[in-house]
Amino acid sequence: ENSRRDENSRRDENSRRDENSRRDENSRRDENSGRDEDNSRTDYNQHGRNANSGREGNNGQDGSNNDLGNNQNNEREEWGTREVKEEEEPQEKVKPNLGLSGKLTEDANTYKGVVIKYSQPTEARKPKRRWRWYIFKGDEELPYLPLHRQSAYLIGRERRVVDVPTDHPSCSKQHAVLQYRLVNYTRDDNTTGRTVKPYIIDLDSANGTYVNNRRITTRSYVELLEKDVVKFGYSSREYVLLHETSKDSDADTADAGLDMSPVSALLKAGNYH
């Protein structure tokens, strides 16, 4: 009987021990599980903080990049503005060219489909004195050319429009113009009068116009006197200015009125330049 009691007592004791062990084990498991859950929550929260921190950093970096981009854009805009301002800086206005140029009247100053580089001035007049050009080529004398029938004579290689053709290759297509002008003069008694005199003007030719072997300035009138020798380019031809009454060359002539020659007829009255 006592042996059975001792056996039962040992079994109860072992059973209690096992129960206590299971309880302790379960308690430890619950405690560890709680700790793991807390650690997981902590890690999750830390991860969230890191993510937020990263977003804030990225936002800050993006903001810095945006600020940098805006600054660069502003600098570009300012630079572009400065450039535009430099382009829009007022420049010196080109003064109107009141000289003799066919470009000023290109629509009206056309003859046989060719734009004439020259337009007659308002003082253009047909001469009363019978001027002539005596032409010499070396020792050879060529037929003279009468110069009293028009107020102006266009000289050059373009035979469709010129009045005096010069076929030498050194001459320009529209080389020069012999122009008669009504000008003032002083008489011997110191009174003033008006007379028509011959002038030569070079039309920006490539090789120049020469009076008495001196090259004249382009686009400027040069008065021609009796016996003056005119040459064009490198041509050997010499044009000597004379008239039929050379002995009376000092006598002044009166205004003979406007001429409507092929050159002067290109422009109507009031359109001279």
Salt bridges, closest charged atoms under 4 A:
GLU1 OE1 - ARG4 NH2 2.34
GLU1 OE2 - ARG5 NE 3.57
GLU7 OE1 - ARG10 NH2 2.44
GLU7 OE2 - ARG11 NE 3.47
GLU13 OE1 - ARG16 NH2 2.60
GLU13 OE2 - ARG17 NE 3.38
GLU19 OE1 - ARG22 NH2 2.60
GLU19 OE2 - ARG23 NE 3.39
GLU25 OE1 - ARG28 NH2 2.59
GLU25 OE2 - ARG29 NE 3.39
GLU31 OE2 - ARG35 NH2 2.50
GLU37 OE2 - ARG41 NH2 2.41
GLU106 OE1 - LYS103 NZ 3.75
GLU123 OE2 - ARG181 NE 2.89
GLU158 OE2 - ARG160 NH2 3.45
ASP167 OD2 - ARG159 NH2 2.63
ASP202 OD1 - HIS175 NE2 3.93
ASP204 OD2 - ARG219 NE 3.23
GLU223 OE2 - LYS197 NZ 3.64
GLU244 OE2 - ARG130 NE 3.20
GLU244 OE1 - ARG132 NH2 3.58
ASP255 OD2 - ARG125 NE 3.35
